Amino acid sequence: MKGIHLVIFCKGEYKDTFLNHCVYSIEKYVQDKIVSKTVITDTEFKFKDFKTILDKELWTLIDPSYSYKSLYKDTWTRQQILKLSLDSILEGNILIVDADLIFLQKVKFVNKDKTYNFYTSCEFDKNYFSLISYLVDVNKQISNSFITDFGIFNSALLKEIKEKIKEKHHKSWLELLDEILPDSIKARSSGIGFLLSEYELYGNYVMYHHANLIGNIIDTNSRQSWIDFKSPFQYSSLNLIRILRRQTNKSFQSIRLLQNQ
């Protein structure tokens, strides 16, 4: 079946503040056919037309014996590993979106079996690329960063990345990460050591090995932003989008909401 799978990562606390608006904006602006809808969350709840999977349930599929609990317990690392593990539940192209993201303009991710990849200059850390080089022998492929608040991953390529890691290091990717990341997790605030970025790993790997599968690389620097927004749940999704488009002079493709306390 042609189309993409939609996976939204949503903290339980975001269910009643952001999720409805995020889903509405996807239905309104994402131009690809969506063939399945899944929410990955840390809190059990039901959401219309979506399959809900707890992050601990997804983790069990990739680490049944819970051998790598140091990776699981770190929220930042856990979410990145779960995104890189979506091939364990889905096949094909997978659109990953964080629940606090609102699309404000039309966007398409796949065209004739090629994907549109996105980049920004807002995120950059040399330690990301040290890890990528160590894991899969791939250096930085573009001058900017593949880190955004959404992205399209292909399940076959996710499998391939992990197979490459095993082939090079003679151990599973989780075993390897468990050996090298815990110290980095502790030292993250100081910017020392290896750091994992799912978007950088995937984007640079695909750019190096499968550039023919990339239809275009789109700069989000002038099209994506963050904004403080007080009590978004007080607005209908349509009115919220109208307000955000007006505040940004209709210049941004997407906005990440930061809830003002």
ABEGO torsion letter per residue (X at the ends): XBEBBBBBBBBAAAAAAAAAAAAAAAAAABABBBABBBBBBABBBBBBGBBBBBAAAAAAAABAAGABAAAAABAAAAAAAAAAAAAAABBEBBBBBBAABBBABBBBABBGGBBBBBBBAABBBAAAAAAAAAAAGBBBABABBABBABBBBBAAAAAAAAAAAAAAAGBBAAAAAAAAAAAAAAAAAAGBEBBBBAAAAAAAAAAAAAAAABABBBBAAAABBBBBBBGAAABBAAAAAAAAAAAAGGABABBBBBBBX
